[in-house]
Amino acid sequence: MYELRITDEFSAAHQLSFFKTGCERLHGHNWKVEVCVQGKNLNPDGILIDFKELKRIVAEVLSPLDHRFLNEVVPFNTVSPSSENLANYIFNEVQKRLPSNDLRVSRVRVWESDNSCASYLGE
């Protein structure tokens, strides 16, 4: 099994209404996102997926979130824009865009600070 990992970032604000420790107030983060993909087979060029292609896909997924108030962005207008839910959303959106059925997203980590992250590993 082969695995590739890329990172990207975006800046956005959110509110977590269920918190009573300050996070219920509007605040923002410079989010760091790690996306890992796995596959058993390399293509004829000897690669799983071109890093540039994976970065393009991730940038396409993150673009609608960048410099936005996440609570107003679908699906976070009805689902809490927590780090956990962001990781799940990014995982599923990247998976939909992968060019081969032989590839799968294995993990997405969403860092809201240098010391705090949430991961989604799929089902």
C-alpha positions as CSV (number, residue, x, y, z in Angstrom):
1,M,0.0,0.0,0.0
2,Y,1.3,3.4,-1.0
3,E,0.4,6.7,0.8
4,L,0.9,10.3,-0.2
5,R,0.3,13.3,2.1
6,I,0.0,17.0,1.2
7,T,-0.8,20.0,3.2
8,D,-2.7,23.2,2.4
9,E,-4.2,26.0,4.4
10,F,-7.1,28.5,4.5
11,S,-8.3,31.2,6.8
12,A,-11.8,31.4,8.1
13,A,-14.0,32.4,11.0
14,H,-16.6,30.3,12.8
15,Q,-18.8,30.1,15.9
16,L,-19.4,26.9,17.9
17,S,-22.8,27.5,19.6
18,F,-22.6,24.5,21.9
19,F,-19.4,25.8,23.7
20,K,-19.5,28.0,26.8
21,T,-15.8,28.7,27.0
22,G,-15.4,31.5,24.5
23,C,-15.7,29.5,21.2
24,E,-19.3,30.5,21.0
25,R,-18.1,34.0,20.1
26,L,-17.1,34.7,16.5
27,H,-13.4,33.9,16.1
28,G,-11.1,32.8,13.3
29,H,-8.2,30.4,12.6
30,N,-5.5,30.0,10.0
31,W,-6.5,26.3,9.4
32,K,-3.8,23.8,8.2
33,V,-5.2,20.8,6.4
34,E,-3.4,17.5,5.8
35,V,-4.8,15.1,3.2
36,C,-3.5,11.5,2.9
37,V,-4.4,9.3,0.0
38,Q,-3.7,5.6,-0.4
39,G,-3.6,3.1,-3.2
40,K,-2.2,-0.4,-4.0
41,N,-1.1,0.3,-7.5
42,L,1.2,2.9,-9.1
43,N,0.3,4.3,-12.5
44,P,2.6,3.5,-15.6
45,D,4.8,6.5,-14.6
46,G,5.5,4.9,-11.2
47,I,3.4,7.3,-9.1
48,L,0.2,7.0,-7.1
49,I,-1.1,10.4,-8.1
50,D,0.8,13.5,-9.2
51,F,1.3,15.8,-6.2
52,K,0.3,18.7,-8.3
53,E,-3.0,17.0,-9.1
54,L,-3.7,16.2,-5.5
55,K,-2.9,19.8,-4.5
56,R,-5.2,21.1,-7.2
57,I,-8.1,18.9,-5.9
58,V,-7.5,20.0,-2.3
59,A,-7.3,23.6,-3.3
60,E,-10.6,23.3,-5.2
61,V,-12.2,21.9,-2.0
62,L,-10.8,24.5,0.3
63,S,-11.4,27.5,-2.0
64,P,-15.1,28.0,-1.0
65,L,-14.1,28.0,2.7
66,D,-11.2,30.5,2.5
67,H,-11.8,33.9,4.1
68,R,-15.4,33.0,4.8
69,F,-17.7,32.8,7.9
70,L,-18.0,29.0,7.9
71,N,-21.4,29.1,9.6
72,E,-22.8,30.6,6.4
73,V,-21.2,28.1,4.0
74,V,-23.1,24.9,3.0
75,P,-23.1,22.4,4.8
76,F,-22.0,24.3,7.9
77,N,-25.1,26.5,7.8
78,T,-26.8,23.4,9.3
79,V,-23.9,21.4,10.7
80,S,-21.5,22.7,13.3
81,P,-18.3,24.0,11.7
82,S,-16.1,22.1,14.2
83,S,-12.7,20.9,13.3
84,E,-14.1,17.3,13.3
85,N,-16.9,18.2,10.9
86,L,-14.4,20.1,8.7
87,A,-12.2,17.1,8.5
88,N,-15.1,14.9,7.6
89,Y,-16.3,17.4,4.9
90,I,-12.9,17.7,3.3
91,F,-12.3,14.0,3.4
92,N,-15.6,13.3,1.5
93,E,-15.2,16.2,-1.0
94,V,-11.6,15.2,-1.9
95,Q,-12.7,11.5,-2.3
96,K,-15.4,12.5,-4.8
97,R,-12.8,14.3,-7.0
98,L,-10.0,11.6,-7.0
99,P,-9.4,10.5,-10.6
100,S,-9.2,6.8,-10.0
101,N,-11.3,4.2,-8.1
102,D,-7.9,2.7,-7.0
103,L,-7.3,5.8,-4.8
104,R,-8.9,6.5,-1.5
105,V,-8.5,9.2,1.1
106,S,-7.1,7.6,4.1
107,R,-7.0,10.5,6.6
108,V,-7.7,14.2,6.8
109,R,-6.3,16.3,9.6
110,V,-7.5,19.8,10.3
111,W,-5.3,21.9,12.5
112,E,-7.0,25.0,14.0
113,S,-3.7,25.9,15.9
114,D,-0.2,24.6,16.1
115,N,-1.3,22.5,19.1
116,S,-4.8,21.3,18.2
117,C,-6.1,19.2,15.4
118,A,-8.9,16.8,14.5
119,S,-8.7,13.8,12.1
120,Y,-11.2,11.9,10.1
121,L,-10.3,8.4,8.9
122,G,-13.4,7.4,7.0
123,E,-15.8,4.6,7.8
